[in-house]
Amino acid sequence: MSKEMAAPKRTVGQRIVEEIYTCCAFWIAASALPALAVSYLVVRVSRHLWLRLLSSRYPDFEFIKTDTVRTLLDTHRNQGIINVLLAVKGNPNVDEIKGKLIEHVIDKRDRNGQFMFPRLRHLLVSCWGNYAWDVNVRFRFENHFIVANAVYRGRPVTESNIQEYISDIVSKYFSPDQPPWQYIIIPCAATEPKYYILVRVHHLLLSGAKSINIGDLLLVEQLKQTDRMAQEYTQQSPLTKLFPTPSAIPQLWEKLHENMSNTWNEFVSEYDPVESPRALKSMPGAFHVAGLLLISSVSALRELNKKSNGRNRATDGPLTATTLLAAVRRECKRRSLTIIKVFLSPLVTADPRKWPKRTFKTITTSTVLMLKLPFRVRDEILALNELKNTGHVKQPNTLTWRYGELAQLCVRATNEAWNGLLEIYRAPAKLWTDTIRTDDGKRHLLQAVSLCGRKVISWSRPVSRTAIERVARALGVSSTDVVLFAATDALRAFFEQAHGDPPDIVLTTARAASEDFLFTFAEGQGKMYKKSQTGGMVCLTLPIGASPRRIAAVVEQACNRQQALAGAWAAQARCGALTRAVPSPLARLALNILSRRYAVSYAEINAPLNAKQRATLWGQTVDHVIYWRPPQANISMSLTVIQYGETVRLAVMADARLSPSHSAPTTRWPVAVEQLINKVDTEISRIATTLQPDIPTAVETREADDTYEAETSRDVTSSSGLRPPVLTAVSPPPLRRRMTHH
């Protein structure tokens, strides 16, 4: 699709201008690296000294040492509070839920007997512009485990008013004298027994040392490691493929590691008397002694590393050079290597009685090698020819057979490295063009609204995930493109209901994560696994009312061009690269300016196609899950698409100033998706019936998209239908596929 939608061929002059622009942008970015390195050192040192000063002034506080993007953007009015809603089938057993929460979260301890999540008991305070944990605060579990009233504004809580009820809860701030988290059980009157669990947690509880994962508070049963590895995320979402995954470089590294391990094992079996008793039948020479010293040092380091993994630093003390030397001496003693043998080893090596034998052996070996050289060259040429033609070598006595695969890996890894360098060279120009220089069109309501900081939420009714996947295959796009198409129509409905002029485009930040981001426990490698699932971010210029294929072209172009932005954002999420290198006032200013342009954020939580509904730790089935990312800085609306089981939903969190129009996107989004599904299914059925009556309706074809665009372009005046723009040259002509008669 990208080739079909490619831009017109550029002239030589345009290419020259673009290369000059790329070169200038690269050298400007390169010249800024020394300043960035100095800034990194200054920021680290100054922050360390400042926190030392504050810690001495306020010894009861534990100051947070690492800033995150949300920490920089946090204000008293606009806090970063994560909200997750579970809809659980059945009647709530409050005592059982409370017991599971206490057992698995509140009172859970690590292997040292300490609380695993002590921050849940601590008060979050702000001191001189820095966040800190006040550990000397009385913790009362009853203030955080809340059973909500089943009556809202004089009416029972039902499916008709549950969104208003939860939105009212979310709009309230945490109490300033309590730890910033809540676990709220909300009974609901419905035809089938059901209740809701709302988890609210400050983002600082989810990052840093002794942090907790969202999944720990959700208390959803974990997948076994084998089940997790067996599940394949077959989603073709482009937002999950922001980085080109190298293949040759990891293979080359594994191959080198394997060869080095084999060489080391052969070396140890030859010279180590522990492995081979015949190694010290005679006095060792200088080279043998050097090998024994190397083996002893490596063995000592391995032993110390094993002990340090279970070392308690508070009682056992740190590792020192004295400890290392003592370990090396023990290993040397195991190998009967004494000081006398070390001093005598040069004399053993230089013994004149060995010279005649060595000379004769050298002459004999050289003569045999010279005689065999023509045959070896012939075998190498034949082996190279076989490697070129078939990719395999049959002669095991050649260097090509031994190192041919390694040489091929080196070539492929070099190509990958070269392509990576080219991307780094072009990255500054692409980054500046796709973010700062992007034309945001006319200023719209979401960019101009004055934010109050309080949040309101809503979510859509479920849409069949199977139907979305079917339509995506029929139109030749991804499911992400389909839901984004519906999201643009939902945004247009918001502007219409808010009495604002719908803009031509909306600048949006977009990212994706797997469902393990929500459900994984922090215990074990859960934190590292969650970090590994954290991807990057791209900036999208979404045209309002465009067709799914137009949306797909925009998303694909952004994902291909903004790999540098995605990598930088992933580095920030995983190790705080931005906040460690840039002074916080400057970073805060830049983020506020950019968030004024990109006033809408989009995220999606992906799940495997064969994913089933999960169960809680107390055995009840989770009907659906809603997740809201809090918009901060000048972002006024956050859209999150959640895949769970066989359904897809849209969740919206917006500033309270946008109420009640904030519910318009969640009302319009499922209607837009279902209208697209109906039109595409109808057109596919018509085409299948025309061509051959027994062709299944799930035939993948591009005619449906073009017919859909042609029909909807004639219905622009209809306020209830989908209204993409008139066909332009951006969309490619239909491609007719030959259909085989069964």
C-alpha positions in Angstrom: 0.0 0.0 0.0 2.8 2.4 0.7 4.2 2.0 -2.8 0.8 2.6 -4.3 0.3 5.8 -2.2 3.8 7.0 -2.8 4.3 10.7 -3.5 5.1 11.9 -7.1 8.6 11.5 -8.2 10.9 14.3 -7.0 13.0 16.3 -9.3 16.8 16.5 -9.0 16.6 20.0 -7.5 14.1 18.9 -4.8 16.4 16.0 -3.9 19.4 18.3 -3.6 17.5 20.7 -1.4 16.2 17.8 0.8 19.7 16.4 1.2 21.1 19.8 2.1 18.3 20.2 4.7 19.0 16.7 6.1 22.7 17.4 6.3 22.2 20.7 8.1 19.8 19.2 10.5 22.1 16.4 11.3 25.2 18.6 11.9 23.1 20.9 14.1 22.0 17.9 16.2 25.5 16.5 16.3 26.9 19.9 17.4 24.4 19.9 20.2 25.6 16.6 21.6 28.5 18.0 23.6 26.2 20.5 25.2 23.8 17.7 26.0 26.6 15.7 27.6 27.6 18.7 29.7 23.9 19.2 30.6 23.6 15.6 31.6 26.5 15.9 34.0 25.3 19.2 35.4 21.8 18.0 35.9 22.9 14.8 37.6 25.4 16.4 39.9 23.2 19.4 40.8 20.2 17.2 41.5 22.2 14.8 43.6 23.5 17.7 45.7 20.1 19.3 46.0 18.5 16.0 47.2 21.4 15.5 49.7 20.6 19.0 51.0 16.9 18.3 51.2 17.4 14.9 52.8 19.6 16.5 55.6 17.0 19.2 56.1 14.0 16.8 56.1 15.3 13.4 57.4 11.8 11.9 57.6 11.3 12.2 53.9 12.5 9.8 51.2 12.9 11.9 48.1 12.3 10.6 44.7 15.6 10.7 42.8 14.4 10.1 39.2 12.0 12.4 37.4 9.6 11.1 34.8 7.7 13.0 32.2 4.5 12.8 34.3 6.5 14.1 37.3 7.6 17.1 35.3 4.0 17.8 34.2 2.3 17.2 37.6 0.6 20.1 39.2 -1.7 20.3 42.1 -4.7 20.9 39.7 -3.6 18.4 37.1 -2.4 15.2 38.7 -1.4 12.0 36.8 -3.8 9.5 38.3 -4.2 6.2 36.5 -7.8 4.8 36.5 -8.7 1.2 35.6 -12.2 -0.2 35.8 -13.1 -3.9 36.1 -16.6 -5.2 35.4 -16.9 -8.5 37.3 -19.7 -11.0 36.8 -21.4 -12.2 40.0 -22.2 -10.7 43.4 -19.4 -9.0 45.4 -18.0 -10.8 48.4 -16.5 -7.9 50.1 -14.7 -9.9 52.8 -13.1 -12.2 50.3 -12.0 -9.3 48.0 -10.6 -7.5 51.0 -8.7 -10.6 52.1 -7.1 -11.1 48.7 -6.1 -7.5 48.5 -4.4 -7.6 51.9 -2.7 -11.0 51.2 -1.4 -10.3 47.7 -0.7 -6.5 48.0 -0.8 -4.8 51.3 0.9 -7.4 53.5 2.9 -9.1 50.8 6.6 -9.4 51.7 9.8 -10.0 49.8 12.5 -12.7 50.6 14.1 -10.4 53.2 10.8 -10.1 55.1 10.2 -6.5 54.1 7.0 -5.2 52.7 7.1 -5.6 48.9 5.0 -2.5 48.3 5.7 -0.1 51.2 4.8 3.0 49.2 1.1 2.1 49.5 1.5 3.0 53.2 3.4 6.2 52.6 2.2 9.7 52.1 3.2 11.6 48.9 4.3 15.1 49.6 5.9 17.9 47.6 8.8 19.7 49.2 10.6 22.6 47.4 9.4 21.4 44.0 10.4 17.8 44.6 8.3 14.8 45.4 9.0 12.7 48.5 7.5 9.9 50.5 6.6 10.6 54.1 7.1 7.3 55.9 6.0 8.5 59.3 2.3 8.5 58.6 -0.4 6.4 60.1 -1.8 4.0 57.5 -5.4 3.0 57.6 -6.5 0.4 55.1 -10.2 1.4 55.5 -9.4 4.8 53.9 -8.4 3.1 50.6 -10.6 0.0 50.4 -14.1 1.6 49.8 -17.4 0.0 49.2 -19.4 2.6 47.3 -23.0 3.4 47.8 -25.4 1.7 45.4 -27.4 4.9 45.1 -26.4 7.9 43.0 -28.3 11.1 43.1 -31.4 9.4 44.5 -31.4 6.6 42.0 -30.0 3.0 42.1 -26.7 2.5 40.3 -27.5 0.8 37.0 -26.0 0.5 33.5 -27.8 3.7 32.6 -26.0 6.0 35.1 -22.8 4.0 36.0 -20.7 6.2 33.7 -21.9 9.4 35.4 -21.3 7.8 38.8 -17.7 6.7 38.0 -17.0 10.0 36.2 -18.0 11.8 39.4 -15.6 9.7 41.4 -12.8 10.2 39.0 -13.2 14.0 39.0 -12.4 14.2 42.7 -8.8 14.6 43.9 -7.1 12.3 46.4 -7.1 13.4 50.0 -3.8 15.2 50.7 -3.3 13.5 54.0 -3.5 9.9 52.7 -1.4 7.7 50.4 -2.6 8.4 46.8 -4.5 5.2 45.8 -8.0 3.8 46.1 -9.7 0.5 45.6 -13.4 1.1 45.2 -16.1 -1.6 44.9 -19.3 -0.3 43.1 -22.4 -2.5 43.3 -24.6 -2.3 40.2 -28.3 -3.3 39.7 -28.5 -5.3 36.4 -30.4 -8.2 34.9 -27.4 -10.4 35.6 -25.3 -10.1 38.8 -22.5 -7.7 38.2 -20.4 -5.2 40.0 -17.5 -2.9 39.2 -14.1 -2.4 40.8 -12.4 1.0 40.2 -8.7 1.2 40.9 -7.2 4.7 41.2 -3.5 5.1 41.7 -1.0 7.9 41.4 1.6 7.4 38.7 4.5 7.7 41.1 3.4 4.5 42.8 4.0 2.7 39.5 7.6 3.8 38.9 10.9 3.8 40.7 12.2 1.6 43.5 9.7 -0.5 45.5 7.0 0.4 43.0 3.9 -1.6 42.2 2.4 -2.7 38.9 -1.2 -2.0 37.9 -1.8 -5.7 37.7 -1.1 -6.2 41.4 -4.0 -4.0 42.3 -6.3 -5.5 39.6 -5.8 -9.0 41.2 -6.5 -10.8 37.9 -5.1 -14.3 37.5 -1.8 -14.5 35.8 -1.0 -16.4 32.7 1.6 -19.1 33.0 4.9 -18.4 31.4 4.4 -21.1 28.8 0.9 -19.8 28.0 2.3 -16.3 27.6 5.1 -17.5 25.3 2.6 -19.6 23.3 0.3 -16.6 22.7 1.2 -14.7 19.5 0.1 -11.2 19.1 -1.1 -11.5 15.5 -2.3 -8.0 15.5 -0.9 -6.1 12.5 -1.0 -2.8 14.3 1.7 -0.5 13.0 2.0 1.1 16.4 3.5 -2.1 17.7 6.2 -2.1 15.0 7.8 1.3 15.4 11.3 0.0 15.6 13.0 -2.1 12.9 13.9 -5.3 14.6 17.5 -6.3 13.7 18.0 -10.0 13.0 21.6 -10.4 11.9 23.2 -8.4 14.7 21.7 -10.6 17.5 22.5 -13.7 15.5 26.1 -12.6 15.1 26.4 -11.8 18.8 25.0 -15.3 19.7 27.4 -16.9 17.2 30.4 -15.1 18.6 29.3 -15.9 22.2 29.0 -19.6 21.2 32.4 -19.6 19.6 34.0 -17.9 22.5 32.4 -20.3 25.0 33.6 -23.3 23.0 37.1 -21.9 22.8 37.1 -21.2 26.5 35.9 -24.7 27.3 38.7 -26.2 25.2 41.2 -23.9 26.9 40.0 -24.9 30.3 40.0 -28.6 29.5 43.6 -28.3 28.2 45.2 -26.3 31.0 43.0 -26.6 34.1 44.1 -29.4 36.4 40.6 -29.4 38.1 39.1 -30.4 34.8 42.0 -32.4 33.4 44.4 -34.0 36.0 47.1 -34.6 33.3 47.5 -30.9 32.9 50.1 -30.7 35.8 52.0 -33.9 35.4 55.1 -31.8 34.6 56.3 -28.4 35.7 54.3 -25.7 34.0 55.9 -23.2 31.7 55.3 -19.5 31.6 52.4 -19.7 29.1 50.8 -22.5 31.2 51.1 -20.4 34.4 49.6 -17.4 32.7 46.6 -19.6 31.6 46.2 -21.0 35.2 46.2 -17.4 36.6 43.5 -16.4 34.0 41.4 -19.5 34.8 41.7 -18.8 38.6 40.7 -15.2 38.2 37.6 -16.0 36.1 36.6 -18.8 38.5 37.0 -16.4 41.5 34.8 -13.7 39.8 32.1 -16.3 39.0 32.1 -17.5 42.6 31.8 -13.9 44.0 29.1 -13.1 41.5 27.0 -16.1 42.7 27.5 -15.0 46.3 26.6 -11.4 45.6 23.2 -12.3 44.1 22.1 -13.5 47.5 24.2 -11.0 49.6 22.6 -8.8 52.1 24.5 -5.5 51.7 23.4 -4.3 55.1 25.1 -7.2 57.0 27.7 -8.8 54.7 29.3 -5.5 53.5 30.5 -4.6 50.1 32.9 -6.5 47.8 36.4 -5.2 48.0 39.8 -5.8 46.2 40.9 -7.7 49.3 38.0 -10.1 48.9 38.8 -10.6 45.2 42.5 -11.3 45.9 41.6 -13.9 48.6 39.2 -15.6 46.2 41.9 -15.7 43.5 44.4 -17.2 46.0 41.9 -20.0 46.9 41.4 -20.8 43.3 45.1 -21.0 42.7 45.5 -23.3 45.6 42.9 -25.6 44.2 45.0 -25.9 41.1 48.3 -26.5 43.0 49.7 -23.2 41.6 52.3 -22.0 44.1 54.7 -19.0 44.1 57.7 -21.3 43.4 56.0 -22.6 40.2 55.3 -19.1 39.1 59.0 -18.1 39.5 60.3 -21.3 37.9 58.0 -21.1 34.9 60.2 -18.8 32.7 63.2 -21.3 33.2 61.0 -24.2 32.2 59.9 -22.4 29.1 63.5 -21.4 28.1 65.0 -24.9 28.8 67.8 -25.4 26.1 67.2 -29.2 26.1 63.8 -28.6 24.4 65.2 -26.5 21.5 66.2 -29.3 19.1 62.9 -31.0 19.4 61.0 -27.8 18.8 63.1 -26.8 15.8 62.6 -30.2 14.2 58.9 -30.0 14.8 58.6 -26.5 13.3 60.5 -27.5 10.2 58.4 -30.6 9.7 55.1 -28.8 10.2 56.1 -26.0 7.8 57.1 -28.5 5.0 53.9 -30.4 5.3 51.9 -27.2 5.2 53.7 -25.9 2.1 53.0 -29.2 0.3 49.3 -29.2 1.2 48.8 -25.5 0.4 47.7 -25.9 -3.3 45.2 -28.6 -2.4 43.9 -26.4 0.5 43.5 -23.4 -1.9 41.6 -25.6 -4.4 39.3 -26.9 -1.6 38.7 -23.3 -0.4 37.8 -22.1 -3.9 35.4 -25.0 -4.4 33.9 -24.4 -1.0 33.4 -20.7 -1.7 31.7 -21.5 -5.0 29.4 -24.0 -3.2 28.6 -21.3 -0.6 27.7 -18.8 -3.3 25.5 -21.1 -5.3 23.8 -23.3 -2.7 24.4 -21.5 0.6 26.0 -24.6 2.1 29.5 -26.1 2.2 30.2 -29.9 2.1 34.0 -29.9 2.7 34.4 -30.0 6.5 38.2 -29.5 6.3 38.0 -26.0 4.9 38.0 -22.6 6.6 34.9 -21.7 4.5 33.0 -24.6 6.2 34.1 -23.4 9.6 33.7 -19.6 9.2 31.4 -19.2 6.2 28.2 -18.7 8.2 30.0 -16.3 10.5 31.2 -14.3 7.5 27.7 -14.1 6.0 26.4 -13.0 9.4 29.1 -10.3 9.5 28.0 -9.0 6.1 24.3 -8.9 7.0 25.1 -7.3 10.4 27.2 -4.7 8.6 24.3 -3.9 6.3 21.9 -3.6 9.2 24.4 -1.3 11.0 24.8 0.8 7.9 21.0 1.2 7.5 20.8 2.1 11.2 23.5 4.8 10.7 21.5 6.2 7.7 18.4 6.4 9.8 20.3 8.2 12.5 21.6 10.6 9.9 18.1 11.4 8.6 16.4 11.3 12.0 16.9 15.0 13.0 15.4 16.3 9.7 12.5 13.9 9.9 11.9 14.6 13.6 11.8 18.4 13.0 9.6 18.1 9.9 7.1 15.7 11.4 6.7 17.4 14.8 7.6 21.1 14.9 7.0 22.0 11.2 3.7 20.0 10.9 0.9 22.2 9.8 -1.9 21.9 12.4 -4.4 23.8 10.3 -6.8 26.1 12.0 -6.8 26.2 15.8 -9.6 24.1 17.2 -11.4 23.8 20.5 -9.2 21.2 22.1 -6.2 23.4 21.6 -7.8 26.6 22.8 -9.8 25.4 25.9 -8.6 26.7 29.3 -8.0 23.5 31.4 -9.2 23.2 35.0 -7.3 20.0 35.7 -10.2 17.9 36.9 -11.1 14.9 34.7 -14.3 13.4 33.4 -14.6 10.0 31.7 -16.8 7.9 29.5 -16.6 4.7 27.6 -18.3 3.2 24.6 -20.4 0.1 24.2 -18.5 -3.0 22.9 -17.9 -3.6 19.2 -17.2 -7.1 17.8 -13.5 -7.5 17.4 -14.0 -10.3 14.8 -16.0 -7.9 12.7 -13.3 -5.2 12.9 -10.6 -7.7 11.9 -12.8 -8.9 9.0 -13.3 -5.4 7.7 -9.6 -4.5 8.1 -8.6 -7.5 6.0 -11.2 -6.7 3.4 -10.0 -3.1 3.1 -6.3 -4.0 3.1 -5.6 -2.1 6.3 -5.0 -2.9 10.0 -7.5 -2.9 12.8 -5.8 0.2 14.2 -6.6 2.1 11.0 -10.2 1.1 11.3 -10.6 2.2 14.9 -8.6 5.4 14.2 -11.0 6.1 11.3 -13.9 5.8 13.7 -12.1 7.9 16.2 -11.7 10.8 13.7 -15.5 10.6 13.1 -16.0 10.5 16.9 -13.9 13.7 17.3 -16.0 15.4 14.6 -19.1 14.5 16.6 -17.5 16.1 19.7 -16.8 19.3 17.8 -20.3 19.4 16.5 -21.9 18.9 19.9 -19.5 21.4 21.5 -20.6 24.0 18.9 -17.1 24.2 17.5 -16.0 24.1 13.9 -14.5 20.7 13.1 -10.9 21.2 11.9 -9.5 19.5 8.8 -6.8 17.7 10.8 -6.2 16.9 14.4 -2.6 16.4 15.7 -2.4 13.4 17.9 0.2 11.4 19.7 -0.2 7.6 19.4 1.2 4.6 21.1 0.3 0.9 21.8 0.9 -1.7 24.5 0.0 -5.3 25.1 -2.6 -6.4 27.7 0.3 -7.7 29.9 1.0 -4.0 30.6 -2.2 -4.0 32.6 -2.3 -7.5 34.1 1.3 -8.5 34.9 2.3 -8.7 38.6 5.5 -6.9 39.8 6.8 -10.0 41.6 9.7 -11.8 39.9 10.6 -10.3 36.6 7.2 -8.5 36.2 8.7 -5.0 36.4 11.3 -5.8 33.7 8.7 -7.5 31.6 6.4 -4.5 31.8 9.3 -2.2 30.8 10.1 -4.4 27.9 6.5 -4.1 26.7 6.7 -0.3 26.8 6.9 1.0 23.3 7.5 4.3 21.7 5.3 7.1 20.5 4.6 8.7 17.2 2.8 12.0 16.2 -0.1 11.6 13.7 -1.8 14.2 11.5 -5.2 12.7 11.4 -7.5 14.1 8.8 -11.1 14.4 10.0 -13.5 12.4 7.8 -10.9 10.6 5.8 -11.3 7.0 4.6 -9.7 4.1 6.4 -7.1 3.7 3.7 -6.2 7.4 4.0 -5.8 6.9 7.7 -3.6 3.9 7.0 -1.4 5.9 4.8 -1.0 8.6 7.4 -0.2 6.1 10.1 2.3 4.1 8.0 4.1 7.2 6.9 4.4 8.4 10.5 5.7 5.0 11.7 8.3 4.9 8.9 9.5 8.4 9.4 9.4 8.8 13.2 11.5 5.9 14.4 13.9 8.4 16.1 11.0 9.9 18.1 9.7 6.4 19.0 13.1 5.3 20.1 13.7 8.5 22.2 10.3 8.1 23.9 10.9 4.4 24.6 14.4 5.3 26.1 12.7 7.9 28.3 10.0 5.4 29.5 12.6 2.7 30.2 15.5 4.6 31.7 14.6 8.3 31.9 16.9 9.5 29.1 15.2 12.9 28.6 14.7 13.9 32.2 18.2 12.9 33.1 19.9 15.0 30.4 17.7 18.1 30.1 17.1 20.6 33.0 13.6 20.1 34.3 12.4 23.7 33.6 13.5 23.5 30.0 11.9 20.0 29.6 8.7 21.2 31.2 8.5 24.2 28.9 9.1 22.1 25.8 6.5 19.5 26.8 3.9 22.2 27.5 4.4 23.8 24.1 4.2 20.6 22.2 1.2 19.4 24.1 -0.7 22.6 23.2 -0.3 21.5 19.5 -0.9 17.8 20.1 -3.9 18.2 22.4 -5.2 14.7 21.8 -3.5 11.5 22.8 -4.4 8.1 21.5 -3.4 4.7 23.0 -4.4 1.1 22.4 -4.2 -2.0 24.5 -3.8 -5.0 22.3 -4.6 -8.6 23.1 -4.1 -11.9 21.2 -6.8 -12.9 18.8 -7.4 -16.1 20.9 -7.5 -14.2 24.2 -10.3 -15.2 26.5 -11.9 -13.4 29.4 -9.8 -13.5 32.6 -10.8 -14.3 36.1 -10.0 -12.6 39.4 -8.0 -14.3 42.2 -11.2 -15.0 44.0 -12.6 -16.9 41.0 -15.1 -14.6 39.3 -15.0 -13.7 35.6 -14.0 -10.2 34.5 -16.6 -9.2 31.9 -14.6 -6.2 30.5 -11.8 -3.8 31.4 -11.6 -0.1 30.9 -8.3 1.8 31.1 -7.8 5.6 31.1 -4.5 7.4 30.6 -4.7 10.8 32.3 -4.0 13.7 29.9 -1.5 16.1 31.4 0.1 19.4 30.5 -2.0 21.0 27.7 -3.5 17.7 26.4 -7.2 18.0 26.8 -8.5 14.6 25.7 -7.1 11.1 25.9 -8.5 8.3 23.8 -7.8 4.6 24.6 -8.9 1.6 22.6 -9.0 -1.6 24.7 -9.1 -5.1 23.2 -10.4 -7.6 25.7 -11.7 -11.0 24.9 -13.9 -10.7 21.7 -14.8 -7.0 22.2 -13.2 -3.6 21.5 -14.1 -0.4 23.4 -13.2 3.2 23.3 -12.4 5.0 26.6 -12.3 8.8 26.8 -10.8 10.9 29.6 -11.1 14.7 29.1 -10.8 17.9 31.1 -13.9 18.7 33.0 -14.3 21.9 31.0 -15.2 19.8 28.0 -18.2 18.2 29.8 -20.8 17.1 28.8 -19.6 17.0 25.2 -16.8 14.5 26.3 -19.3 11.7 25.9 -20.0 12.4 22.3 -16.9 10.5 21.0 -17.8 7.3 22.9 -21.4 7.5 21.6 -20.4 8.1 18.0 -17.4 5.7 17.8 -19.3 2.3 17.9 -21.9 3.7 15.4 -19.1 4.7 13.0 -17.5 1.3 13.3 -20.7 -0.6 12.8 -21.7 1.6 9.8 -18.4 0.8 8.2 -18.8 -2.9 8.9 -22.3 -2.9 7.4 -21.3 -1.0 4.3 -18.2 -3.2 3.7 -20.1 -6.5 4.3 -22.9 -5.4 2.0 -20.5 -4.4 -0.8 -18.5 -7.6 -0.4 -21.8 -9.7 -0.6 -22.9 -7.8 -3.7 -19.5 -8.3 -5.4 -19.4 -12.0 -4.4 -23.0 -12.6 -5.6 -22.2 -10.8 -8.9 -19.0 -12.8 -9.6 -19.9 -16.2 -8.2 -22.8 -17.1 -5.9 -20.9 -19.5 -3.7 -18.0 -17.2 -2.9 -17.8 -16.6 0.8 -18.6 -13.1 2.0 -15.2 -12.9 3.7 -13.3 -12.6 0.4 -10.6 -10.0 0.8 -10.9 -7.3 -1.9 -10.2 -3.7 -2.3 -13.3 -2.9 -4.3 -15.2 -2.6 -1.0 -13.2 0.4 0.2 -13.4 2.3 -3.1 -17.2 1.6 -3.4 -17.5 2.7 0.3 -15.7 6.0 -0.4 -17.8 6.6 -3.6 -21.1 6.0 -1.7 -20.2 8.1 1.3 -18.8 11.0 -0.7 -22.4 11.4 -2.1 -23.8 11.5 1.4 -21.8 14.4 2.7 -24.9 16.4 3.5 -26.2 13.6 5.8 -25.5 14.4 9.5 -26.0 10.8 10.6 -23.8 9.0 8.1 -20.0 8.8 7.8 -18.7 11.7 5.9 -15.2 11.2 4.4 -14.0 13.7 1.9 -14.4 13.4 -1.8 -12.0 11.0 -3.5 -8.6 12.6 -4.1 -5.4 11.4 -5.7 -4.2 10.2 -2.3 -6.3 7.0 -2.5 -5.0 4.5 -5.1 -7.2 3.0 -7.8 -8.9 -0.3 -7.1 -6.9 -3.5 -7.7 -9.0 -6.3 -9.0 -7.8 -9.7 -7.8 -8.4 -12.8 -9.9 -10.8 -15.1 -8.0 -10.5 -18.8 -8.3 -13.7 -20.8 -8.9 -14.1 -23.6 -6.4 
